Structures are given as C-alpha cells and as structure tokens.
Amino acid sequence: MFIKNLKKLTVAALAVLFMIPAGVSSANVENVSRIAGEDRIATSIEISKAMFNESDNVVLASGFNFADALSAGQLAAALNAPLILSNDQLDSRTSDEIAKLKPKNMYIVGGENALGSNIEESVKSVVNDINIERLKGNDRYETSVKVMEKTKEFVDAEYLLIASGKNFPDALSATSFMADHKALMVLSDGNSYPKSDLQEIAIGGVNQLPLNGFTGERIAGNDRYQTALAIAKRSFENNENAILANSKVFADSLSAVSVAKNYKAPIILTDNENLTQSTKSYLENMNSVTIIGGEKSVSSNIFSNPTAEEVNEMKRIENERKAREEQARKQRELELKKQEQAKKEASKPTKPNYIYQDGYGPVGEGRIKGNMNSMIYHLPGQRDYNKIKPSHIRYFRTEKEARAAGFRRALR
C-alpha cells in the first residue's frame, strides 16, 4: 500500500511538517508525519506543542548534553510530561513554551555547567508559584542515578534498564521500553551500575556494555539499528505506530520520549538517507510513522530510497567496476610502454658485419668458436673446431676477445 495521507499535527510556524509524496514509497504505511523545528531546541518545543496543551510537570534538560537528556527521558515518561531542551541560559522559545504549559512542577536535569544557575529564576519569572527541583551529580552517571531515584517516586517500577553513558543510540532506543513498561534507567560506564532488586535489562551488546558478571536479560543487535528493532519488538507486541529518528545525530531525537509515550510507539533508528532492509520491513507493518527532526536528520525520500544493503551492494559493484577499469588502464599503459620500447630497439643501429657469412658463424659474431663447457676456444682449421655441440658454442671475433672472456686456446 502506498502512502496515502499525512497525519495532521498541531505545530507552530517554526515547525516543518512534510508529506512523503504518494506513489513513491513502497512501504506499507498509511500515515507519515514529521515533527521538526529549525534546531534541536525548536524541535523539542514542537514535540511539546504536538503532545501537550498544558502539563502539571515539565522536565528541562540541556540540548547539548545527550547523557543528561537521555536520563531525563525516564522521568518525563513516568510523569507523562514534556521533555524540553534549552541552552545553558533559558532560551526565549523554551521560556514561552513553559509559560504556555503552566506547570506546577519543573525538574531540571543536569548541573550548572549544562544549565546555568540562573535558570530557576528565569523560570519563576514566567510561571508563578512553580516548584523547581534540580537533579544533578558529579558526572553523567551520578546524574542518571539521581534521576532514577526521583522517577521511583512516580512509578512502581518492575524493570531497571542499564544503557551505555558513552554513546546515545542504545539509550535513546531504550525509551521505547519505558513508554509501555514501568521501568527505570541508569547510565553505565560499561563496568558498573547501581544494583537493584528489579528485573535488570542491559541495553546493547557486550562491546558497548560489557558489565562483567551481569546475569540479567540483554537486548542487543548486531548494530544500533538492529538493537533498536530488538528493543521495539521486546517492548511492544501489536503496536501500529513507530517513531523514526536519526541514529547518528542525537540533537533532534532527545525529546522523542514524549511522542513514544503518547503514541505507544517504539523509537526506530536510521541514518539520514537509507533504511536498513529489516527496518523497512518493520515499518511496512505500521499504520503510521512519525519522523523526528528535519531533512538533515531524516530525508523525506527515505522510504523510496534504496535500503542501506542495496546502497552497499551498489558501492561494491561500482568499486569492482572502477578496479577493472584501473586494471585495464594499467594494462594499456604497459602495452604502450612495450610498444615504445620496441620502437626504440628498432631504431637502434645494427652491429656492423665484421665477418662475412661463410658457414662458420652468424653474421657479425666472429669465426672463433669457444667451448663454454671446457672454456677452450678453437680457430678455424683446428682439429676440434667443428666438434663442439652447438649449445656449447660462443663466437668471438678475435683471440684477444676470447681470452678476455676467460677462454684459452686449443693446442691442436
């Protein structure tokens, strides 16, 4: 089934809402929509506008520190609240959105280096009687624990997700699980994490997250795309919606947890231009797909473009073609060099015909025969002159030449 229409979202002028052209994609998706702003902060605001008119709670995180924002996602999911991004100082667009939401509580995730110390006062200047709490640690791992502990107050958790704090794709995909399960999440340096009595699930492979001695469940694929699909299938059984986000640029996708929560949809990862074949097959079973971020994050042509595997195959074929052409070029150059060399040899003057051809030696090679086996040379008329095997003969013009070559004269 081709793409038929575009899901309408409430977005402001800064939002860029695109429609994938009908008849282009072979994906069996009825609705494809996009939520995007002119930058990462604007995108988070447009997600908030699309999902919330008002909200008692707001979670605020830095748009330039993926670790804190990923940790904040679990709290936003537990509170069903918008996760809004800001600069280190409260962005005016963020300020306007907070004022519109009229929250009673705000949770700021991250220290003063990420979100300046005057953020609290800036928020209070636009929302009266708001309770503000800052959750921070000495590093990203301690901050994730602080957020996890706060999230416990709002959800009777059954699961603890452990994700790498060194890279964002797996932790971003993990928010899919939190969208439909009572779960907490902590970031790990790959070796340690705070133990719990919950069902523990490691997100990502052992290369990213070794966790020596870990005995819980692990959700992982061969790469970030397969891991996202594995989390999606583990998180939802019969979902009809999916979120599509860029796996290499964290900026736009950090706030996607609100969309995942409201649409009960997993976050599926892609690169900018090409879906993997397994991702495309998964999305073909969806009724709707919401793309997070602008054209630079996810292309409008992504459903009609070749898959990543097809691109790799085309590259392989092209590389082989270039290799054949290069080999043929080198062969042509070699042939030309041989031809040039042959021309040079042909243009060289021939040796003078010092000795007339009289049946003894080839023209120009002399009449004295040297026996290369015995190293003795024979003059015409000597006894053994005609008894030397042809394969042993070496001709000389003069006896001096023969002696210089190491031969001695035959006695008879």
MARMIBA-938754 format. One line per field, with one value per residue (C-alpha): residue number from 1; residue in three letters; x, y, z. Coordinates in steps of 0.001 Angstrom, whole numbers, plus 500000, padded with zeros to 6 digits. Last residue first. Layout:
<rs>
resi NUM,...;
resn ALA,...;
u X,...;
v Y,...;
w Z,...;
</rs>
This chain:
<rs>
resi 412,411,410,409,408,407,406,405,404,403,402,401,400,399,398,397,396,395,394,393,392,391,390,389,388,387,386,385,384,383,382,381,380,379,378,377,376,375,374,373,372,371,370,369,368,367,366,365,364,363,362,361,360,359,358,357,356,355,354,353,352,351,350,349,348,347,346,345,344,343,342,341,340,339,338,337,336,335,334,333,332,331,330,329,328,327,326,325,324,323,322,321,320,319,318,317,316,315,314,313,312,311,310,309,308,307,306,305,304,303,302,301,300,299,298,297,296,295,294,293,292,291,290,289,288,287,286,285,284,283,282,281,280,279,278,277,276,275,274,273,272,271,270,269,268,267,266,265,264,263,262,261,260,259,258,257,256,255,254,253,252,251,250,249,248,247,246,245,244,243,242,241,240,239,238,237,236,235,234,233,232,231,230,229,228,227,226,225,224,223,222,221,220,219,218,217,216,215,214,213,212,211,210,209,208,207,206,205,204,203,202,201,200,199,198,197,196,195,194,193,192,191,190,189,188,187,186,185,184,183,182,181,180,179,178,177,176,175,174,173,172,171,170,169,168,167,166,165,164,163,162,161,160,159,158,157,156,155,154,153,152,151,150,149,148,147,146,145,144,143,142,141,140,139,138,137,136,135,134,133,132,131,130,129,128,127,126,125,124,123,122,121,120,119,118,117,116,115,114,113,112,111,110,109,108,107,106,105,104,103,102,101,100,99,98,97,96,95,94,93,92,91,90,89,88,87,86,85,84,83,82,81,80,79,78,77,76,75,74,73,72,71,70,69,68,67,66,65,64,63,62,61,60,59,58,57,56,55,54,53,52,51,50,49,48,47,46,45,44,43,42,41,40,39,38,37,36,35,34,33,32,31,30,29,28,27,26,25,24,23,22,21,20,19,18,17,16,15,14,13,12,11,10,9,8,7,6,5,4,3,2,1;
resn ARG,LEU,ALA,ARG,ARG,PHE,GLY,ALA,ALA,ARG,ALA,GLU,LYS,GLU,THR,ARG,PHE,TYR,ARG,ILE,HIS,SER,PRO,LYS,ILE,LYS,ASN,TYR,ASP,ARG,GLN,GLY,PRO,LEU,HIS,TYR,ILE,MET,SER,ASN,MET,ASN,GLY,LYS,ILE,ARG,GLY,GLU,GLY,VAL,PRO,GLY,TYR,GLY,ASP,GLN,TYR,ILE,TYR,ASN,PRO,LYS,THR,PRO,LYS,SER,ALA,GLU,LYS,LYS,ALA,GLN,GLU,GLN,LYS,LYS,LEU,GLU,LEU,GLU,ARG,GLN,LYS,ARG,ALA,GLN,GLU,GLU,ARG,ALA,LYS,ARG,GLU,ASN,GLU,ILE,ARG,LYS,MET,GLU,ASN,VAL,GLU,GLU,ALA,THR,PRO,ASN,SER,PHE,ILE,ASN,SER,SER,VAL,SER,LYS,GLU,GLY,GLY,ILE,ILE,THR,VAL,SER,ASN,MET,ASN,GLU,LEU,TYR,SER,LYS,THR,SER,GLN,THR,LEU,ASN,GLU,ASN,ASP,THR,LEU,ILE,ILE,PRO,ALA,LYS,TYR,ASN,LYS,ALA,VAL,SER,VAL,ALA,SER,LEU,SER,ASP,ALA,PHE,VAL,LYS,SER,ASN,ALA,LEU,ILE,ALA,ASN,GLU,ASN,ASN,GLU,PHE,SER,ARG,LYS,ALA,ILE,ALA,LEU,ALA,THR,GLN,TYR,ARG,ASP,ASN,GLY,ALA,ILE,ARG,GLU,GLY,THR,PHE,GLY,ASN,LEU,PRO,LEU,GLN,ASN,VAL,GLY,GLY,ILE,ALA,ILE,GLU,GLN,LEU,ASP,SER,LYS,PRO,TYR,SER,ASN,GLY,ASP,SER,LEU,VAL,MET,LEU,ALA,LYS,HIS,ASP,ALA,MET,PHE,SER,THR,ALA,SER,LEU,ALA,ASP,PRO,PHE,ASN,LYS,GLY,SER,ALA,ILE,LEU,LEU,TYR,GLU,ALA,ASP,VAL,PHE,GLU,LYS,THR,LYS,GLU,MET,VAL,LYS,VAL,SER,THR,GLU,TYR,ARG,ASP,ASN,GLY,LYS,LEU,ARG,GLU,ILE,ASN,ILE,ASP,ASN,VAL,VAL,SER,LYS,VAL,SER,GLU,GLU,ILE,ASN,SER,GLY,LEU,ALA,ASN,GLU,GLY,GLY,VAL,ILE,TYR,MET,ASN,LYS,PRO,LYS,LEU,LYS,ALA,ILE,GLU,ASP,SER,THR,ARG,SER,ASP,LEU,GLN,ASP,ASN,SER,LEU,ILE,LEU,PRO,ALA,ASN,LEU,ALA,ALA,ALA,LEU,GLN,GLY,ALA,SER,LEU,ALA,ASP,ALA,PHE,ASN,PHE,GLY,SER,ALA,LEU,VAL,VAL,ASN,ASP,SER,GLU,ASN,PHE,MET,ALA,LYS,SER,ILE,GLU,ILE,SER,THR,ALA,ILE,ARG,ASP,GLU,GLY,ALA,ILE,ARG,SER,VAL,ASN,GLU,VAL,ASN,ALA,SER,SER,VAL,GLY,ALA,PRO,ILE,MET,PHE,LEU,VAL,ALA,LEU,ALA,ALA,VAL,THR,LEU,LYS,LYS,LEU,ASN,LYS,ILE,PHE,MET;
u 595524,596539,593121,593343,592206,588814,588247,586202,589274,590936,588173,588270,592039,591585,589476,585921,584485,581644,580264,579398,578109,574562,576005,578000,581672,583113,583534,586662,588004,591047,591865,591033,589085,590358,589178,588432,588706,586358,585672,581858,581611,583551,584612,584422,586401,584518,583047,579567,578736,576948,576380,579413,581153,579066,580730,578746,581160,582708,582635,579018,578485,576007,572604,571737,568976,565575,564060,565010,563372,560229,560090,560430,557575,555438,556274,555450,552150,551331,552091,549921,547089,547451,547430,544215,542632,543466,542040,538872,538517,539007,536479,533924,534633,534171,530893,529631,530577,529009,525809,525811,526349,523486,521262,522137,521368,517981,517402,515455,511658,511046,513865,512765,511738,515277,515859,518171,519203,515621,514334,513763,511542,509727,506364,505328,501750,499843,502920,503684,505875,507904,509307,510250,511999,513939,514962,516132,518153,516731,518685,519090,519754,520664,518021,516732,513310,511770,508919,505299,502640,501617,501675,504732,506757,505935,507035,510191,511146,512760,516330,515680,516585,520060,521271,522746,523947,520876,518420,514847,511749,508876,506526,502796,500570,501833,500909,503588,505530,508658,510601,509884,510904,514011,515110,514424,516544,519327,519193,519650,522402,524406,524495,521512,521089,518622,520273,518443,520138,523293,525920,529294,531275,529070,530430,528330,529459,531315,528912,525953,523249,520611,521173,517932,517564,514352,514222,516018,518661,522364,523751,525888,529430,531645,530343,530454,526791,523704,520670,517091,513770,510823,507113,506546,504933,506949,509823,510632,510768,512993,515617,516096,517633,519895,521074,521759,523467,527087,529318,526610,525887,522500,521189,517409,515846,512472,509392,508990,506119,506326,506214,508628,510942,511494,513353,515743,516326,517007,519609,521137,521368,523103,525638,526436,526592,529107,529249,525516,522444,518688,517385,513963,511583,508139,506151,504252,504183,505425,507339,509745,509947,511514,514227,514935,515485,517665,520004,522429,523153,522080,524974,527687,525093,524440,521990,518285,515909,512599,509711,506491,503197,503359,501522,502162,502037,504633,506932,506579,507454,510532,511725,511455,513308,516109,516880,520644,522809,520745,517408,515611,512073,510932,507166,505359,503774,505164,506839,507829,509296,511229,512538,513571,515676,518482,518589,518724,521561,523610,522934,524477,523870,520108,520388,517481,514100,511329,507869,505039,501437,501089,499111,498345,500580,501686,502126,503205,505764,507114,507319,509266,511734,512204,512790,515551,517193,517104,514709,511907,510700,507775,507237,504326,503820,500376,499214,502484,503032,506455,506915,507414,506918,503209,502227,504948,506149,504458,506450,505755,508459,507688,508684,505199,503663,502655,499402,499838,497960,498832,499698,497919,498020,501479,501365,500000;
v 471435,473253,474847,478476,479525,481096,483606,486185,488358,485346,485098,488828,488681,485682,487829,487921,485544,483021,481013,477404,474980,474587,473909,470966,471415,469005,471510,473219,470039,469655,473288,474655,477669,478618,476864,478325,476393,477087,473321,473561,477008,475770,478957,479167,481786,482865,486198,487307,489831,487357,484072,481783,479190,478886,481697,484712,487634,488747,492345,492937,496100,495824,497260,500891,501399,502444,499006,498970,502370,501250,498089,500164,502402,499353,497842,501140,501290,497747,498592,501718,499685,497116,499905,501292,497827,497309,500735,499972,496635,498300,501002,498344,496441,499632,500325,496817,497130,500591,499257,496423,498867,501033,497961,496997,500514,500343,502207,505464,505438,505291,507729,510319,512880,512625,512095,514264,516857,516956,517989,516146,513359,511282,509912,506634,505476,502300,500166,496810,498378,499908,496515,495623,498991,498422,494927,496265,499016,502452,504885,508657,510216,507141,505122,504368,503164,504667,502447,503618,503981,507190,509292,507657,507428,511043,512199,510084,511885,514737,513592,512908,516250,516597,512992,512911,509438,507273,509653,509164,507268,506859,503930,503313,500251,498399,494760,493271,496186,496492,493379,494020,497662,496774,494291,496876,499475,496896,496045,499691,500268,497284,493484,493532,493768,493256,491663,489966,489643,487767,490516,489156,491639,494523,494540,497460,498739,495595,493433,494443,496973,497581,495554,494526,494103,492812,494832,494040,496647,497064,500507,500226,499132,498155,499723,503313,502866,505008,504241,503533,502951,500933,500501,499452,500960,504113,502881,500214,502693,504906,502191,503264,506523,504620,502422,505368,507749,506815,506838,506539,502969,501633,499727,499312,498572,496868,496471,500062,501338,504744,508271,508282,505876,508610,510661,507781,507298,510991,510971,507777,509365,512378,510120,508535,511825,513286,514934,514579,516601,516755,520302,520792,523646,524160,526781,529502,531901,530894,533348,534922,531662,530040,532701,532424,528674,529042,531423,528656,527827,524588,522386,523823,524405,520706,518482,517643,520445,519136,521570,521420,523301,523683,526395,524779,528147,529717,526733,527143,530829,530166,527476,529944,532549,530083,529725,530039,526929,526362,524597,521342,520371,516952,517126,515240,511813,511839,508421,509152,512558,510955,508221,510756,512801,510242,510690,514484,514214,511980,513918,517146,519969,520329,520633,519318,520515,518202,519761,518781,519924,519967,522114,521848,518823,516370,518474,521542,519555,517960,521436,522645,519754,520529,524218,523293,520949,523454,524895,522749,519316,516948,514834,512769,509520,507964,504863,502964,499875,500994,501024,504737,506995,506718,509487,512008,511920,514848,517341,519408,521943,523543,527169,528348,526396,522756,520908,517673,516374,512855,512936,510928,507951,506364,503409,500000;
w 468204,471378,471904,473032,476480,477394,480234,478310,477840,476244,473681,472872,472463,470188,467933,466569,469162,468976,471901,471260,473926,472543,469082,470442,469622,467002,464183,465560,467114,464854,464229,460778,462033,465460,468606,472043,475308,478288,478528,478623,477082,474054,472272,468491,466577,463442,464514,465571,462811,460544,462287,462462,460296,457124,455262,456315,456037,459273,460546,459666,461678,464532,463775,464527,467166,465775,466234,469899,470429,468614,470722,473877,472769,472036,475408,477132,475255,476332,479955,479794,478330,481122,483715,482236,482133,485826,486657,484719,486485,489889,488993,488069,491297,493293,491490,492210,495870,496091,494543,497080,499948,498679,498414,501986,503225,501512,498280,498617,498408,502153,502976,500468,503081,504464,508177,510284,507723,506482,509890,513137,514419,511808,512882,511266,510959,510149,510756,509133,506453,509269,510248,506667,506280,509479,508347,504979,506609,506000,503860,503722,507113,509119,510859,514338,515455,518587,519724,519787,522432,520634,523792,525356,522142,521310,524762,524529,521301,523241,522584,518883,517389,518905,518926,515435,514442,514942,513277,514422,513259,515724,515195,515276,514941,518007,518400,520644,522046,524189,523142,519460,519796,521807,519121,516414,518211,518669,514972,514053,516627,515332,515557,517881,521627,524450,527477,530334,533696,534666,534555,535673,533628,532558,528955,527643,524261,523230,525245,523124,523853,526509,529664,531368,535128,536667,539860,543129,542368,541703,540910,537760,536974,534056,530878,532111,532955,532534,534631,533594,535350,534109,534397,530818,527706,527006,529171,526599,523754,525930,525479,521852,523078,525479,522604,520293,522830,523307,526357,529008,527969,528994,532017,532190,535556,535414,537598,538684,540773,539122,540481,543400,541600,538967,541595,542244,538515,538046,540824,539402,535932,537474,539184,535821,533946,536386,539810,540172,539316,539747,540128,541660,540873,542391,540478,542307,539354,535912,533666,536189,538095,535045,534768,538484,538171,535099,536944,537911,534285,532602,531468,533675,536394,536778,534951,534914,535855,537153,536995,538940,538779,535028,533086,529652,527862,530189,529658,525885,526047,528198,525813,522950,524987,525722,529411,529740,529268,526140,526482,525839,526758,527934,528066,530825,531083,534630,534269,530660,531536,534385,532108,529471,531877,531720,527957,528378,530877,528587,525391,526629,524136,524316,528069,530093,531396,532577,532856,535151,535553,531777,529373,525666,525298,522566,519420,521362,523361,520176,518632,521675,521435,517732,518477,520913,518429,515561,512967,514280,513398,513806,510689,509500,507623,507538,505691,505749,503590,502413,498642,498732,495750,494962,497339,498161,501802,503474,505476,508578,509444,512760,513248,512383,515223,515261,515857,513963,510954,509801,506159,503557,501331,501444,499107,500000;
</rs>
